[in-house]
């Protein structure tokens, strides 16, 4: 069994409601973050196991191995990017990559990502 080992965690302000284990990108404010919804969104990290409502503090895992929601069929070793609703999907050519899948899974599974920084 894989053990998730987050390394660096930083605190941001959620600029929208953000679920747990969701890929996030930089917000419009320096201290803000938003759900990453496209493969072109700049990678910031993945939220912890706590949901954040708009304007609440939001812990974001920046490096290490972390749980993440999958948005498609994923095979361990796949490069991962953001899909709809901040779920991790397999990255294609030219996509911005958040990290590498550490577990096989399918849509709505809580998988695992080794975040690249």
SVG drawing of the C-alpha trace seen along z (x, -y; Angstrom):
<svg xmlns="http://www.w3.org/2000/svg" viewBox="-18 -40 29 42">
<polyline fill="none" stroke="black" stroke-width="0.4" points="0.0,0.0 1.3,-3.4 1.8,-6.0 1.1,-9.6 3.9,-11.8 3.2,-15.5 6.3,-17.6 5.7,-21.4 2.2,-22.7 1.3,-26.3 -1.8,-28.3 -3.8,-30.3 -7.3,-32.0 -9.8,-30.1 -11.2,-32.4 -14.1,-30.0 -15.4,-26.8 -12.7,-24.2 -13.2,-20.5 -10.6,-18.3 -8.0,-16.6 -8.4,-19.0 -5.8,-20.4 -5.5,-24.2 -3.9,-27.0 -2.8,-30.5 -5.6,-33.0 -6.0,-36.6 -4.7,-37.7 -1.1,-36.8 -2.5,-34.8 -5.3,-33.2 -6.0,-30.0 -8.6,-28.6 -9.6,-25.2 -7.4,-24.2 -9.9,-23.3 -7.8,-23.1 -4.5,-21.5 -3.2,-25.1 -3.7,-26.2 -0.4,-26.9 0.2,-24.1 0.2,-25.2 -0.6,-22.0 -3.4,-19.9 -5.7,-20.7 -5.5,-18.7 -8.4,-16.5 -10.3,-19.6 -12.8,-21.4 -12.5,-25.2 -15.4,-27.6 -14.9,-30.9 -12.7,-33.4 -11.7,-30.7 -8.1,-29.6 -7.1,-26.6 -4.1,-24.4 -2.3,-23.4 0.3,-20.6 3.1,-22.0 5.5,-19.0 5.6,-15.4 3.1,-12.5 -0.5,-13.5 -4.0,-12.1 -5.9,-13.6 -9.2,-13.0 -9.0,-11.3 -11.2,-12.6 -10.5,-9.7 -8.9,-6.2 -5.4,-6.6 -2.4,-4.2 0.4,-4.6 3.3,-6.5 0.9,-8.7 1.8,-12.4 -1.2,-14.2 -2.7,-17.6 -6.0,-19.3 -9.3,-18.3 -12.8,-19.5 -13.5,-20.4 -9.8,-20.2 -9.7,-16.4 -6.4,-14.8 -6.4,-13.5 -3.6,-12.1 -1.6,-14.9 -1.1,-15.2 1.6,-16.8 2.0,-20.5 -0.1,-20.2 1.2,-21.7 2.0,-18.8 1.2,-18.8 2.9,-15.4 3.0,-11.7 0.3,-9.2 1.4,-6.8 -1.7,-4.5 -4.0,-3.1 -7.6,-4.4 -10.7,-5.6 -13.0,-8.6 -13.8,-9.9 -11.3,-7.6 -9.0,-9.2 -5.6,-8.3 -2.2,-9.6 0.1,-12.1 3.9,-12.8 3.9,-16.5 6.6,-18.0 8.3,-21.2"/>
</svg>
